[in-house]
Amino acid sequence: MILMRKHLLTLLAILAAAGIGYRFGQTTTARAASGRVFEIRTYTAEPGKLDALHARFRDHTLAIFKKHNMTSVAYFAPTDEPRSKDTLTYILSFPSRDAATKSWADFRNDPEWQKVSKESEANGKLVNHVDSVFAQATDYSPLK
């Protein structure tokens, strides 16, 4: 778990260094009032299913996320083994934690998602485990 948090913090630092951002110069108080949150999700795929998981995201999931006001920030594939064989990490952005809860509920209940999920798992489930962390950008972060 500590290693996972370290990877997530490194990921956020990489995004900040890359200059990816929504708003600059926002104070801590203003940020807190806005409630904007980021969700960092890491999926561990079932053995041999990572390519199918990437295909499902590429061909279907991102469009369904967009439909439910889930802003895709970035998607990452580790380059070092063993995680390069089974891991997908991505970041979503939401106006608030409540908005995230609503968006996820709408996503899970979406008939298109239910169909895509069922069809993509016809030969077995794709995901073994999901880690999810919600975070807010710090007042000094270029990524807000």
N, C-alpha and C positions, 0 to 999 in steps of 0.2 A: 504494500500500500504506500509506503514512504517513497519507494522507487517510482510508482505511478505518479504521485504528486510532484516529484522532482521533474519528471518528463513533461507534465502539464505546465509547470512553471517555466520550464525551458521553452516550450512551445509558445507560450504567451510572450516571452522575451524576444523570440525570433520574429513574431508578428510585429511587435513594437519596433524592433530594429529595422524591419523591412519598410516601415513607414505606413503601414496599413492603419487607417483611422477613419473615424466618422466625424468627430468634433475635437478641436484643439482649444486649449486655454480654459477649459471648464473647471470651476472650483469644486472642491469636495462637496460643499453644501449644494451646489447646483446639480452635481451628479447624483447625489442622494435623492434629491427632489425628483429627478427625472426617472429614477428607478431602473434605468437600462441595465440589463444583465446579459451575460454570456454563458452559454452552456457548452462545456467541453466534454465531448463524448468519445469514449474509446471502446471499439468493438473488437472482441477476440472471436475470430471466425472458427467454425468447425474445421478440422483438418481437411485440406483440399478444397475448401469452399470460398477462399478469399477472392478469387477472380469472379465468381458468381455474385458475391456481395458487392464488389466494385461495379459490376454490370448493373445490378439492381439500382444502386445509387445513381449511376450515370444515366441510365435509360428511363428511370421512373421516379425515384425518391425525391430528387431535388425539385422536380416540377410540383410534386405533391406538397413538399415543404412550402414552396413559394405560395401555393394556393391557400395555405393556412397561416400566412403571415409569419413564417419561420425564415428569418434572414440567414442565408448561408454566408459565413465569413471566410472559411477555408477548410480544405480537406487535405489530409496528410497520410502518406504511406511510409512507414519506417524503411530505412535503407539497410540497416544492419540486422543480421540474423540473431536470434531466432524470430524476432517480432516482424521482420519483413515478410514472413510466410503466413502470418495470421492476424495482422493488426491493421485497423483503419481508425484514425482519429480525426474528428472534425469539430468545428466550432460554429454554433448558431448564436444569433443575437435576437433579443426580444426587448420590447419597451419596458417590461416589468416581469417579475416572477409570476404574477397572476396571469399575465398575457401568455407566458410560457406554458403554464398549466392548461389554459384554455386551448392553445394551439395544439399541444400534444393530444388532448382529449379529442379534438376535432380531427386530427390526423389519424389517430387509431380507429375512429369510427367512420372514416371516409371509405365508401364502397370501392373506389378505385384502388386505395392502398390495400384493403382486404383482399381484393382480387390479385393484385401484384404479389403480395406476400404469399398467398396460397400457391400461386403458380410457380414462384421462384423457389419454393420449398417442396415442390413435388417429389424431389429425390432426397429429401432430408433437410432439416433446418440448417440455415447458413451461419447463425450466430450462436456461439457458446456462452458468451458473457458480455455484459455492457457495464461500463463504469461511467457515471455522470457526475460532473462537478459544476455547480453554478458559481459564477464569480462576477464581481464588478471591477471595472478598470480603476486603478488608483488615480489620485488627483494629478500625479506626475506622468502618467502613461500617455504616449502619443495615441494609443488605441483607446477610444472611448466609445 
